[in-house]
Amino acid sequence: MFINITMESNGVSLDIRIDSEQKIRDGLMVLCESGKLPKKDIPNFFRSCLQERPVSTFKTFHEEQIFDGDILSAIC
């Protein structure tokens, strides 16, 4: 199942459609390699703006219960 979310990292905001069974970290690496996000250290945690809690980049979007419309913001 695909979800539509916004990723915010290093001052860049990007709307994406991504497989919910993909690990968050893997999705971020693809975005960095394609030049969509700056190639900096990928944080271990992001903040879900809808749920107001940290989410691990080592889990899938589904495991972290990230759904359509959520905004994941890098925790520095």
N, CA, C and O atoms as CSV, one atom per row, in Angstrom:
chain,resi,resn,atom,element,x,y,z
A,1,MET,N,N,0.834,-1.171,0.000
A,1,MET,CA,C,0.000,0.000,0.000
A,1,MET,C,C,0.889,1.248,0.000
A,1,MET,O,O,1.877,1.316,0.732
A,2,PHE,N,N,0.540,2.198,-0.801
A,2,PHE,CA,C,1.308,3.434,-0.888
A,2,PHE,C,C,0.659,4.523,-0.045
A,2,PHE,O,O,-0.563,4.573,0.097
A,3,ILE,N,N,1.506,5.403,0.519
A,3,ILE,CA,C,1.029,6.531,1.307
A,3,ILE,C,C,1.634,7.813,0.748
A,3,ILE,O,O,2.699,7.791,0.131
A,4,ASN,N,N,0.949,8.924,0.967
A,4,ASN,CA,C,1.430,10.244,0.555
A,4,ASN,C,C,1.780,11.023,1.817
A,4,ASN,O,O,0.925,11.279,2.664
A,5,ILE,N,N,3.055,11.394,1.926
A,5,ILE,CA,C,3.522,12.104,3.115
A,5,ILE,C,C,4.459,13.236,2.708
A,5,ILE,O,O,4.844,13.358,1.545
A,6,THR,N,N,4.814,14.055,3.682
A,6,THR,CA,C,5.805,15.106,3.481
A,6,THR,C,C,7.011,14.783,4.350
A,6,THR,O,O,6.867,14.485,5.535
A,7,MET,N,N,8.197,14.844,3.763
A,7,MET,CA,C,9.453,14.639,4.498
A,7,MET,C,C,10.145,15.983,4.601
A,7,MET,O,O,10.280,16.694,3.605
A,8,GLU,N,N,10.586,16.336,5.804
A,8,GLU,CA,C,11.326,17.572,6.014
A,8,GLU,C,C,12.670,17.226,6.640
A,8,GLU,O,O,12.735,16.600,7.697
A,9,SER,N,N,13.739,17.643,5.970
A,9,SER,CA,C,15.085,17.363,6.467
A,9,SER,C,C,16.052,18.414,5.952
A,9,SER,O,O,16.024,18.767,4.773
A,10,ASN,N,N,16.898,18.909,6.828
A,10,ASN,CA,C,17.937,19.877,6.456
A,10,ASN,C,C,17.375,21.074,5.685
A,10,ASN,O,O,17.986,21.532,4.720
A,11,GLY,N,N,16.226,21.576,6.104
A,11,GLY,CA,C,15.634,22.753,5.481
A,11,GLY,C,C,14.917,22.497,4.167
A,11,GLY,O,O,14.487,23.441,3.505
A,12,VAL,N,N,14.780,21.233,3.778
A,12,VAL,CA,C,14.104,20.869,2.531
A,12,VAL,C,C,12.815,20.125,2.867
A,12,VAL,O,O,12.808,19.227,3.709
A,13,SER,N,N,11.725,20.506,2.202
A,13,SER,CA,C,10.441,19.846,2.377
A,13,SER,C,C,10.060,19.186,1.055
A,13,SER,O,O,10.132,19.813,-0.002
A,14,LEU,N,N,9.656,17.922,1.120
A,14,LEU,CA,C,9.390,17.163,-0.095
A,14,LEU,C,C,8.144,16.307,0.081
A,14,LEU,O,O,8.067,15.508,1.015
A,15,ASP,N,N,7.159,16.469,-0.818
A,15,ASP,CA,C,5.965,15.625,-0.823
A,15,ASP,C,C,6.274,14.375,-1.640
A,15,ASP,O,O,6.724,14.462,-2.782
A,16,ILE,N,N,6.024,13.199,-1.035
A,16,ILE,CA,C,6.349,11.947,-1.721
A,16,ILE,C,C,5.205,10.945,-1.582
A,16,ILE,O,O,4.356,11.052,-0.698
A,17,ARG,N,N,5.216,9.973,-2.484
A,17,ARG,CA,C,4.326,8.813,-2.429
A,17,ARG,C,C,5.260,7.619,-2.292
A,17,ARG,O,O,6.150,7.421,-3.118
A,18,ILE,N,N,5.053,6.824,-1.244
A,18,ILE,CA,C,6.016,5.768,-0.928
A,18,ILE,C,C,5.301,4.524,-0.400
A,18,ILE,O,O,4.208,4.612,0.159
A,19,ASP,N,N,5.927,3.381,-0.585
A,19,ASP,CA,C,5.399,2.100,-0.108
A,19,ASP,C,C,5.461,2.077,1.421
A,19,ASP,O,O,6.528,2.297,1.994
A,20,SER,N,N,4.352,1.817,2.078
A,20,SER,CA,C,4.312,1.829,3.541
A,20,SER,C,C,5.101,0.667,4.150
A,20,SER,O,O,5.393,0.684,5.345
A,21,GLU,N,N,5.450,-0.337,3.346
A,21,GLU,CA,C,6.227,-1.477,3.845
A,21,GLU,C,C,7.738,-1.244,3.713
A,21,GLU,O,O,8.532,-2.112,4.074
A,22,GLN,N,N,8.130,-0.092,3.204
A,22,GLN,CA,C,9.541,0.241,3.055
A,22,GLN,C,C,10.055,0.851,4.359
A,22,GLN,O,O,9.343,1.593,5.035
A,23,LYS,N,N,11.309,0.524,4.700
A,23,LYS,CA,C,11.910,1.137,5.879
A,23,LYS,C,C,12.098,2.630,5.612
A,23,LYS,O,O,12.478,3.032,4.513
A,24,ILE,N,N,11.832,3.429,6.613
A,24,ILE,CA,C,11.926,4.883,6.472
A,24,ILE,C,C,13.329,5.275,6.033
A,24,ILE,O,O,13.481,6.121,5.152
A,25,ARG,N,N,14.356,4.679,6.627
A,25,ARG,CA,C,15.745,4.980,6.297
A,25,ARG,C,C,16.046,4.682,4.820
A,25,ARG,O,O,16.728,5.463,4.156
A,26,ASP,N,N,15.540,3.556,4.311
A,26,ASP,CA,C,15.771,3.192,2.905
A,26,ASP,C,C,15.136,4.217,1.970
A,26,ASP,O,O,15.728,4.590,0.956
A,27,GLY,N,N,13.942,4.667,2.310
A,27,GLY,CA,C,13.281,5.691,1.505
A,27,GLY,C,C,14.070,6.989,1.492
A,27,GLY,O,O,14.184,7.642,0.455
A,28,LEU,N,N,14.613,7.361,2.643
A,28,LEU,CA,C,15.428,8.575,2.733
A,28,LEU,C,C,16.709,8.452,1.921
A,28,LEU,O,O,17.132,9.411,1.276
A,29,MET,N,N,17.325,7.279,1.949
A,29,MET,CA,C,18.562,7.069,1.177
A,29,MET,C,C,18.308,7.210,-0.319
A,29,MET,O,O,19.127,7.791,-1.031
A,30,VAL,N,N,17.190,6.689,-0.802
A,30,VAL,CA,C,16.838,6.826,-2.214
A,30,VAL,C,C,16.647,8.293,-2.574
A,30,VAL,O,O,17.105,8.743,-3.625
A,31,LEU,N,N,15.970,9.042,-1.702
A,31,LEU,CA,C,15.752,10.469,-1.954
A,31,LEU,C,C,17.077,11.240,-1.964
A,31,LEU,O,O,17.249,12.158,-2.766
A,32,CYS,N,N,17.997,10.881,-1.094
A,32,CYS,CA,C,19.312,11.527,-1.070
A,32,CYS,C,C,20.117,11.185,-2.323
A,32,CYS,O,O,20.725,12.064,-2.933
A,33,GLU,N,N,20.120,9.912,-2.704
A,33,GLU,CA,C,20.877,9.465,-3.879
A,33,GLU,C,C,20.345,10.080,-5.168
A,33,GLU,O,O,21.098,10.287,-6.120
A,34,SER,N,N,19.042,10.372,-5.197
A,34,SER,CA,C,18.454,10.972,-6.405
A,34,SER,C,C,18.577,12.495,-6.409
A,34,SER,O,O,18.163,13.153,-7.364
A,35,GLY,N,N,19.150,13.052,-5.335
A,35,GLY,CA,C,19.351,14.493,-5.269
A,35,GLY,C,C,18.137,15.270,-4.788
A,35,GLY,O,O,18.140,16.500,-4.829
A,36,LYS,N,N,17.106,14.584,-4.336
A,36,LYS,CA,C,15.887,15.252,-3.854
A,36,LYS,C,C,16.080,15.854,-2.461
A,36,LYS,O,O,15.513,16.899,-2.143
A,37,LEU,N,N,16.888,15.181,-1.636
A,37,LEU,CA,C,17.228,15.679,-0.304
A,37,LEU,C,C,18.741,15.831,-0.220
A,37,LEU,O,O,19.471,15.091,-0.879
A,38,PRO,N,N,19.229,16.791,0.589
A,38,PRO,CA,C,20.678,16.973,0.734
A,38,PRO,C,C,21.343,15.716,1.291
A,38,PRO,O,O,20.779,15.028,2.142
A,39,LYS,N,N,22.537,15.427,0.805
A,39,LYS,CA,C,23.270,14.245,1.269
A,39,LYS,C,C,24.012,14.567,2.560
A,39,LYS,O,O,25.208,14.860,2.553
A,40,LYS,N,N,23.288,14.507,3.648
A,40,LYS,CA,C,23.859,14.692,4.975
A,40,LYS,C,C,23.533,13.444,5.774
A,40,LYS,O,O,22.850,12.542,5.289
A,41,ASP,N,N,24.021,13.402,6.990
A,41,ASP,CA,C,23.711,12.258,7.839
A,41,ASP,C,C,22.199,12.118,8.002
A,41,ASP,O,O,21.507,13.086,8.321
A,42,ILE,N,N,21.700,10.916,7.782
A,42,ILE,CA,C,20.276,10.645,7.962
A,42,ILE,C,C,20.042,10.401,9.448
A,42,ILE,O,O,20.660,9.508,10.029
A,43,PRO,N,N,19.159,11.182,10.071
A,43,PRO,CA,C,18.920,10.996,11.516
A,43,PRO,C,C,18.265,9.647,11.807
A,43,PRO,O,O,17.611,9.060,10.945
A,44,ASN,N,N,18.451,9.171,13.021
A,44,ASN,CA,C,17.842,7.909,13.441
A,44,ASN,C,C,16.361,8.062,13.763
A,44,ASN,O,O,15.613,7.085,13.768
A,45,PHE,N,N,15.947,9.294,14.032
A,45,PHE,CA,C,14.551,9.544,14.385
A,45,PHE,C,C,14.014,10.757,13.637
A,45,PHE,O,O,14.727,11.733,13.403
A,46,PHE,N,N,12.749,10.672,13.272
A,46,PHE,CA,C,12.000,11.793,12.728
A,46,PHE,C,C,10.835,12.027,13.678
A,46,PHE,O,O,10.546,11.189,14.533
A,47,ARG,N,N,10.181,13.140,13.533
A,47,ARG,CA,C,9.011,13.444,14.356
A,47,ARG,C,C,7.774,13.403,13.476
A,47,ARG,O,O,7.710,14.085,12.453
A,48,SER,N,N,6.799,12.610,13.870
A,48,SER,CA,C,5.516,12.584,13.184
A,48,SER,C,C,4.718,13.780,13.684
A,48,SER,O,O,4.407,13.872,14.871
A,49,CYS,N,N,4.390,14.687,12.786
A,49,CYS,CA,C,3.641,15.890,13.178
A,49,CYS,C,C,2.186,15.572,13.518
A,49,CYS,O,O,1.607,16.224,14.387
A,50,LEU,N,N,1.586,14.590,12.855
A,50,LEU,CA,C,0.192,14.238,13.158
A,50,LEU,C,C,0.068,13.536,14.503
A,50,LEU,O,O,-0.883,13.765,15.250
A,51,GLN,N,N,1.040,12.677,14.804
A,51,GLN,CA,C,0.976,11.905,16.046
A,51,GLN,C,C,1.772,12.554,17.183
A,51,GLN,O,O,1.675,12.136,18.337
A,52,GLU,N,N,2.546,13.561,16.849
A,52,GLU,CA,C,3.356,14.283,17.824
A,52,GLU,C,C,4.225,13.332,18.648
A,52,GLU,O,O,4.205,13.347,19.879
A,53,ARG,N,N,4.989,12.503,17.926
A,53,ARG,CA,C,5.885,11.564,18.600
A,53,ARG,C,C,7.053,11.233,17.683
A,53,ARG,O,O,6.950,11.388,16.466
A,54,PRO,N,N,8.159,10.780,18.258
A,54,PRO,CA,C,9.292,10.373,17.420
A,54,PRO,C,C,9.023,9.031,16.751
A,54,PRO,O,O,8.329,8.178,17.304
A,55,VAL,N,N,9.585,8.852,15.547
A,55,VAL,CA,C,9.508,7.574,14.832
A,55,VAL,C,C,10.914,7.178,14.406
A,55,VAL,O,O,11.719,8.024,14.017
A,56,SER,N,N,11.195,5.896,14.483
A,56,SER,CA,C,12.512,5.373,14.136
A,56,SER,C,C,12.646,5.190,12.633
A,56,SER,O,O,11.727,4.700,11.976
A,57,THR,N,N,13.786,5.582,12.094
A,57,THR,CA,C,14.019,5.385,10.663
A,57,THR,C,C,14.401,3.938,10.344
A,57,THR,O,O,14.513,3.569,9.175
A,58,PHE,N,N,14.602,3.121,11.379
A,58,PHE,CA,C,14.968,1.722,11.177
A,58,PHE,C,C,13.751,0.810,11.038
A,58,PHE,O,O,13.893,-0.389,10.797
A,59,LYS,N,N,12.555,1.381,11.190
A,59,LYS,CA,C,11.314,0.621,11.028
A,59,LYS,C,C,10.621,1.060,9.749
A,59,LYS,O,O,10.991,2.069,9.148
A,60,THR,N,N,9.605,0.294,9.331
A,60,THR,CA,C,8.842,0.659,8.144
A,60,THR,C,C,7.825,1.741,8.515
A,60,THR,O,O,7.530,1.969,9.688
A,61,PHE,N,N,7.300,2.398,7.482
A,61,PHE,CA,C,6.255,3.389,7.702
A,61,PHE,C,C,5.045,2.725,8.366
A,61,PHE,O,O,4.415,3.304,9.251
A,62,HIS,N,N,4.729,1.501,7.925
A,62,HIS,CA,C,3.601,0.758,8.488
A,62,HIS,C,C,3.838,0.438,9.966
A,62,HIS,O,O,2.941,0.629,10.787
A,63,GLU,N,N,5.027,-0.045,10.312
A,63,GLU,CA,C,5.333,-0.369,11.705
A,63,GLU,C,C,5.213,0.859,12.608
A,63,GLU,O,O,4.796,0.751,13.761
A,64,GLU,N,N,5.577,2.012,12.081
A,64,GLU,CA,C,5.496,3.254,12.861
A,64,GLU,C,C,4.134,3.930,12.730
A,64,GLU,O,O,3.931,5.029,13.244
A,65,GLN,N,N,3.206,3.274,12.044
A,65,GLN,CA,C,1.841,3.761,11.861
A,65,GLN,C,C,1.804,5.171,11.252
A,65,GLN,O,O,1.108,6.066,11.733
A,66,ILE,N,N,2.584,5.326,10.175
A,66,ILE,CA,C,2.589,6.574,9.416
A,66,ILE,C,C,1.575,6.422,8.294
A,66,ILE,O,O,1.642,5.472,7.514
A,67,PHE,N,N,0.639,7.357,8.213
A,67,PHE,CA,C,-0.444,7.280,7.243
A,67,PHE,C,C,-0.467,8.504,6.338
A,67,PHE,O,O,0.288,9.453,6.546
A,68,ASP,N,N,-1.346,8.477,5.322
A,68,ASP,CA,C,-1.511,9.595,4.389
A,68,ASP,C,C,-1.607,10.928,5.132
A,68,ASP,O,O,-2.284,11.046,6.154
A,69,GLY,N,N,-0.919,11.912,4.594
A,69,GLY,CA,C,-1.020,13.269,5.102
A,69,GLY,C,C,-0.076,13.606,6.236
A,69,GLY,O,O,-0.007,14.762,6.655
A,70,ASP,N,N,0.653,12.626,6.744
A,70,ASP,CA,C,1.576,12.899,7.852
A,70,ASP,C,C,2.780,13.690,7.349
A,70,ASP,O,O,3.118,13.652,6.166
A,71,ILE,N,N,3.405,14.392,8.253
A,71,ILE,CA,C,4.632,15.128,7.964
A,71,ILE,C,C,5.706,14.597,8.888
A,71,ILE,O,O,5.563,14.648,10.110
A,72,LEU,N,N,6.792,14.081,8.305
A,72,LEU,CA,C,7.915,13.602,9.093
A,72,LEU,C,C,9.015,14.651,9.043
A,72,LEU,O,O,9.526,14.991,7.976
A,73,SER,N,N,9.361,15.146,10.201
A,73,SER,CA,C,10.340,16.209,10.316
A,73,SER,C,C,11.561,15.682,11.050
A,73,SER,O,O,11.430,15.047,12.096
A,74,ALA,N,N,12.762,15.942,10.503
A,74,ALA,CA,C,14.001,15.444,11.089
A,74,ALA,C,C,14.190,16.013,12.485
A,74,ALA,O,O,13.967,17.199,12.728
A,75,ILE,N,N,14.607,15.136,13.403
A,75,ILE,CA,C,14.968,15.556,14.759
A,75,ILE,C,C,16.472,15.695,14.792
A,75,ILE,O,O,17.203,14.733,14.559
A,76,CYS,N,N,16.927,16.897,15.083
A,76,CYS,CA,C,18.382,17.156,15.096
A,76,CYS,C,C,18.952,16.953,16.477
A,76,CYS,O,O,20.154,17.125,16.680
